[in-house]
Amino acid sequence: MTMLFSITILVSSVLLIISVLLRESSSEGLGAISGSSSDSLWGKNKGTSKQAMLNRVIIVSAVVFIISAVALAA
């Protein structure tokens, strides 16, 4: 069981790091890696925009990481 939670922590932490780095900020930062503007492809005001999807991925991976860490520590 320890191995399962260790792998879950590893996967969720890598996913969390990648999704935070890809998230656009007010100053371009690493969000500019994707190249073209997200306005034309995703639409800025839609609930299914790139930023909304990245926010959901960040929240889910953070929750999975915390639950796995607590379960591993118990």
Phi, psi and omega in degrees: 000327179297321180295320179299313180290327177295317178293321178297318178296317180298312182294315181292326179290320177295317178296321179295316179296314181296316182292326177290322179291328181279345182292134180281144175242182179293328172256118191333306178056215180279354176292343180281356181298325184294347174097260187289168180291142180280349182296319185285323185272315188261330185082124188287331187261003182275152177287345180256026180290168180299319180293321178295321178294317178295323177297319178295319179296319179297315181295314182295316181291328176292319179295316178297319179298314182293316179297318180294320179294319179292319179294324179289325181285335183283000000 
